[in-house]
Amino acid sequence: MIDLRHIDAWVFDLDNTLYDAECQLFAQIDERMTAFIQDRLELPHMQARKLQKDYYVQYGTTMSGLMREHDVEPQQFLDYVHDIDLTVIKPNPSLAAALAGLPGEKYIYTNGSTRHAENVAGALEILHLFDDVYDIKAAQYRPKPDRAPYETFLRQFDLKPGSAVMFEDIAQNLEPPHALGMTTVLVCSDAAWLADEPEEKRPARTGDGGDHIHFQTNDLTAFLKAATTSQNLA
């Protein structure tokens, strides 16, 4: 049974969580990151690709590595990598209805930019349902799963961890919210992984998890509907 009667703050990751990973939107971003490194550092594709993934593992995001190691201006990077084709994202009225039925406040917490979150949520036609977006700039460019920005997020919006839930597609990113006392939901997908994606950073598949995962689902909309219906939260 999904018992979320204690929840009054709903926190959602963006990429591969609020939309289906099968649409391959993030694959576009991934390719843009490689291209940025190729151009900025004047590297061949394979070398740029390896550096991109090495920084992802070492620093939490590729951007963090580029900032520390190459003094890259973060907004320039974000603007470049988020210049993508959003037509693969379609309006999702079922998800919108499920979100509208949730009691309390709703937030997007992303390692990307607010602009990217607004663009994607706008394409899904769910942006108006969220109270705010907490992006990588608000996190002082400290990406998940760094614990400090989660703490800042909770303070900024005056949220109590015990009555907040977080939805994420990367299991590692749910470790800090669990440690802080939040309920955690792992959003899984059977979408094909990028061949060179580091294992610890890959989107979750059905059956993945750990002691820090309270629930998992491969259908976010159905999970939210079940939570509100079974507990009569709406």
C-alpha positions as CSV (number, residue, x, y, z in Angstrom):
1,M,0.0,0.0,0.0
2,I,1.2,3.5,-0.8
3,D,0.7,5.5,2.4
4,L,1.6,9.1,1.8
5,R,-0.9,10.7,4.1
6,H,1.9,12.5,6.0
7,I,3.2,14.2,2.8
8,D,2.5,17.9,2.2
9,A,5.5,18.7,-0.1
10,W,6.2,16.8,-3.3
11,V,9.6,17.2,-4.9
12,F,10.4,16.0,-8.4
13,D,13.6,15.6,-10.4
14,L,13.1,16.7,-13.9
15,D,15.0,14.8,-16.6
16,N,13.9,11.2,-17.1
17,T,11.5,11.6,-14.1
18,L,8.7,13.9,-15.2
19,Y,8.9,12.6,-18.7
20,D,9.5,9.1,-20.0
21,A,13.2,8.4,-20.7
22,E,12.2,6.5,-23.8
23,C,11.8,9.9,-25.6
24,Q,15.6,10.3,-25.5
25,L,15.4,14.0,-24.7
26,F,18.4,13.7,-22.4
27,A,20.4,11.9,-25.1
28,Q,20.2,15.2,-27.0
29,I,21.6,17.0,-23.9
30,D,24.3,14.4,-23.6
31,E,25.4,14.9,-27.2
32,R,25.5,18.7,-26.7
33,M,27.8,18.3,-23.7
34,T,30.2,16.3,-25.8
35,A,30.1,18.9,-28.6
36,F,30.7,21.7,-26.1
37,I,33.8,20.0,-24.7
38,Q,35.1,19.3,-28.2
39,D,34.7,22.9,-29.2
40,R,35.8,24.6,-26.0
41,L,38.8,22.3,-25.3
42,E,39.6,21.5,-28.9
43,L,39.5,17.8,-28.4
44,P,38.6,14.9,-30.7
45,H,35.2,13.3,-30.1
46,M,36.3,10.2,-28.2
47,Q,38.6,12.2,-25.9
48,A,35.9,14.8,-25.2
49,R,33.4,12.0,-24.6
50,K,35.7,10.3,-22.0
51,L,36.4,13.5,-20.2
52,Q,32.7,14.3,-20.1
53,K,31.9,11.0,-18.3
54,D,34.9,11.2,-16.1
55,Y,33.9,14.6,-14.8
56,Y,30.3,13.3,-14.4
57,V,31.5,10.6,-12.0
58,Q,34.1,12.7,-10.2
59,Y,32.2,16.0,-9.8
60,G,28.5,15.0,-9.9
61,T,27.9,16.8,-13.2
62,T,30.0,17.4,-16.3
63,M,29.5,21.1,-15.8
64,S,31.0,21.0,-12.3
65,G,34.1,19.4,-13.6
66,L,34.5,22.0,-16.4
67,M,34.0,24.8,-13.9
68,R,36.7,23.5,-11.6
69,E,39.2,22.3,-14.2
70,H,38.7,24.7,-17.0
71,D,37.0,27.8,-15.6
72,V,34.0,27.3,-17.8
73,E,31.2,29.9,-17.2
74,P,28.2,27.8,-16.1
75,Q,25.5,29.8,-17.8
76,Q,27.2,29.5,-21.1
77,F,27.4,25.8,-20.8
78,L,23.8,25.4,-19.7
79,D,22.5,27.6,-22.5
80,Y,24.4,25.5,-25.0
81,V,23.5,22.0,-23.8
82,H,19.8,22.9,-23.3
83,D,19.4,24.1,-26.9
84,I,17.6,21.0,-27.9
85,D,14.5,19.8,-29.8
86,L,11.6,19.8,-27.4
87,T,9.1,18.4,-29.9
88,V,9.8,14.9,-28.6
89,I,8.0,16.0,-25.4
90,K,4.2,15.9,-25.7
91,P,1.5,17.3,-23.4
92,N,0.7,14.8,-20.7
93,P,-2.8,15.5,-19.4
94,S,-2.9,12.4,-17.3
95,L,0.2,13.5,-15.4
96,A,-1.2,17.0,-15.1
97,A,-4.4,15.6,-13.5
98,A,-2.4,13.4,-11.1
99,L,-0.2,16.3,-10.0
100,A,-3.2,18.6,-9.6
101,G,-4.7,16.0,-7.2
102,L,-1.7,16.1,-4.8
103,P,-2.3,18.0,-1.6
104,G,0.4,20.5,-0.6
105,E,3.2,22.2,-2.4
106,K,5.0,20.8,-5.5
107,Y,8.6,21.6,-6.6
108,I,11.0,20.7,-9.3
109,Y,14.6,20.0,-8.1
110,T,17.0,19.7,-11.0
111,N,20.7,19.7,-11.7
112,G,19.8,21.6,-14.8
113,S,18.7,25.2,-15.2
114,T,15.4,26.8,-14.3
115,R,14.9,27.8,-18.0
116,H,15.3,24.1,-19.0
117,A,12.9,23.0,-16.3
118,E,10.3,25.6,-17.4
119,N,10.7,24.6,-21.1
120,V,10.3,20.9,-20.4
121,A,7.4,21.3,-17.9
122,G,5.8,23.8,-20.3
123,A,6.0,21.2,-23.1
124,L,4.3,18.7,-20.8
125,E,1.8,21.4,-19.9
126,I,2.4,20.9,-16.2
127,L,4.5,24.0,-15.3
128,H,1.6,25.9,-13.8
129,L,1.2,23.1,-11.2
130,F,4.5,23.7,-9.5
131,D,5.2,26.2,-6.8
132,D,8.8,26.7,-7.7
133,V,11.9,25.3,-9.4
134,Y,15.2,24.7,-7.5
135,D,18.0,24.6,-10.1
136,I,21.7,24.1,-10.2
137,K,22.3,27.9,-9.7
138,A,20.1,28.0,-6.6
139,A,22.2,25.0,-5.4
140,Q,25.3,27.2,-5.8
141,Y,26.4,24.8,-8.6
142,R,26.7,21.9,-6.1
143,P,24.9,19.0,-7.9
144,K,23.0,16.0,-6.5
145,P,23.9,13.9,-4.7
146,D,25.9,16.5,-2.7
147,R,23.9,16.7,0.6
148,A,24.4,20.5,1.2
149,P,22.0,21.7,-1.5
150,Y,19.3,19.4,-0.3
151,E,19.6,21.0,3.1
152,T,19.5,24.4,1.5
153,F,16.4,23.5,-0.5
154,L,14.5,22.4,2.6
155,R,15.5,25.6,4.4
156,Q,14.7,27.9,1.5
157,F,11.1,26.6,1.1
158,D,10.6,25.9,4.9
159,L,9.9,22.3,4.3
160,K,9.9,19.6,7.0
161,P,11.8,16.5,5.7
162,G,9.4,14.1,7.5
163,S,6.5,15.4,5.5
164,A,8.3,15.7,2.1
165,V,8.7,13.1,-0.7
166,M,11.3,13.1,-3.5
167,F,11.0,11.4,-6.9
168,E,14.2,10.6,-8.8
169,D,15.4,8.4,-11.6
170,I,19.0,8.0,-10.2
171,A,19.1,5.9,-7.0
172,Q,22.3,7.6,-5.8
173,N,20.5,10.9,-5.8
174,L,18.0,9.7,-3.2
175,E,20.6,8.9,-0.6
176,P,20.8,12.4,0.9
177,P,17.0,13.0,1.1
178,H,16.6,9.6,2.8
179,A,19.3,10.5,5.3
180,L,17.5,13.8,5.9
181,G,14.2,12.0,6.7
182,M,12.4,12.5,3.4
183,T,10.3,9.7,1.8
184,T,12.0,8.5,-1.4
185,V,10.5,7.2,-4.7
186,L,12.7,5.8,-7.4
187,V,11.3,6.3,-10.9
188,C,12.4,3.4,-13.1
189,S,12.5,2.9,-16.8
190,D,13.3,0.2,-19.3
191,A,14.8,2.7,-21.7
192,A,18.2,1.7,-23.3
193,W,21.2,3.2,-21.5
194,L,23.8,5.1,-23.3
195,A,26.6,2.6,-23.9
196,D,29.2,4.7,-22.1
197,E,27.0,6.0,-19.2
198,P,28.7,5.3,-15.8
199,E,26.8,2.6,-14.0
200,E,26.2,4.6,-10.8
201,K,24.7,7.4,-12.9
202,R,22.4,5.4,-15.1
203,P,18.6,5.9,-14.8
204,A,17.1,3.2,-12.6
205,R,15.6,0.0,-14.0
206,T,12.7,-2.0,-12.4
207,G,14.1,-3.9,-9.5
208,D,16.9,-1.5,-8.7
209,G,16.9,0.1,-5.3
210,G,18.5,-0.1,-1.9
211,D,17.7,0.5,1.8
212,H,17.3,4.2,1.1
213,I,14.5,3.7,-1.4
214,H,11.0,3.6,0.1
215,F,9.0,3.0,-3.1
216,Q,9.8,2.5,-6.7
217,T,7.6,2.8,-9.8
218,N,7.9,2.6,-13.6
219,D,4.8,4.7,-14.0
220,L,4.9,8.0,-12.2
221,T,1.3,9.0,-13.2
222,A,-0.1,5.7,-12.0
223,F,1.9,6.0,-8.7
224,L,0.6,9.4,-8.0
225,K,-3.0,8.5,-8.8
226,A,-2.7,5.4,-6.6
227,A,-1.3,7.5,-3.7
228,T,-4.1,10.0,-3.8
229,T,-6.9,7.5,-4.5
230,S,-6.0,4.8,-2.0
231,Q,-5.5,7.4,0.8
232,N,-8.2,9.7,-0.3
233,L,-5.7,12.6,-0.3
234,A,-7.3,14.7,-3.0
